[in-house]
Amino acid sequence: MSTVEIRIITQLASELGVKAAQIQAAVSLMDEGSTVPFIARYRKEATGGLDDTVLRNLDSRLLYLRDLEERRGAILGSISEQGKLTPELEKELKLADTKQRLEDLYAPYKPKRRTRAQIAREAGLEPLADAILADITCDPAILAAQYLNAEANINDAKAALDGARDILAERYAENADLLSNMRDHLWSQGYLYSKVA
């Protein structure tokens, strides 16, 4: 049995409050093609008496955790191939306990098409975005006037500020901790209103 499978079985045993041997037996039966009702009814002796409810929870969580581990492996491979896998990032990816957290961490490294932010960076507007963030008392329009670039079609302060905005928007959209905090805030503080049309 691989270390990934051992980790999954240990996690499932902890989550479901049963012994790892019971989980391992049930997983083996499921992998052989046995259904949850069959295991609950006819294979209780093999699973140590796991009931239908526990087995259904086990079945759904097992699928989720296996998908999570498969995706984690693909993400680690992709970032490693790019030569951008640091020990800190690898640790964060290995500790990610949900698919959403994994995807949030992967977002900055995910191969993507040429974005507006990338075009703005190529036009030399990243220092403008950094300067605006560094000095909250500055006048962005005055700063933007220093970053005009006719070759990149940045002919006025508005175009420069639009490019800086695109860079900052992408930067924030790829910040895993910010996304997680925002998601938690919206779930706990958000309101949904609807009207009959």
Steps between C-alpha positions, in 0.01 A plus 500: 500500500633844404563780748215695339255215563624465859449875551147481353405201718639670812308820422176310434536305825544826688209674325258211540609401851578137419812283485737521204470121452123537451554773243765297321272196481210706366721676244635165381146370451396818316807480277403141413161630379278436802220750553424677826171309559673167432784577742259628768279192475731210415854599595456641851753252637768633264440866587453453873130582482508832313142605431346638182534866601869476582565306180321762287701779663814293449418443133446870424800621703725232349414619150560864599835429670626287212407776254673751727820293511496447123460873441770579757742275310416665168544849647831413666621356169391805301664752734814286523527486118483880494790510747296707748444244777649634822512298824246741657257466209541122499419490872190716450382283212550183703308647795206621286197311628244603237494514122416870517808580710713294261368689197544836676866417566546383141336805338819711463683208337222372276594534134269758348439693186639848463305715745446875515722507808777326308468752217519782758813346654660479156419868453700577817207583730579268791717765674199737477277246674766449769546878545126554545490229768812630673372857547131525588520881507624529141296630208483199265440721195825691560692174547340351188622790286856373557418162340377600156623269226397573140643169373268307735205733423508656849437857381335657805475466877165318474652221289791468745262483797285241321809284453604541864146406606517183288830404662364554851175317423691195378736516798208502746310232306802270533561555873385174666475641853304805385259281303447271797435793735262662252311174449467451878386860546235470231367172641478641853396861427329493161127534439306364206191690393250394239173632359228333306521624143 
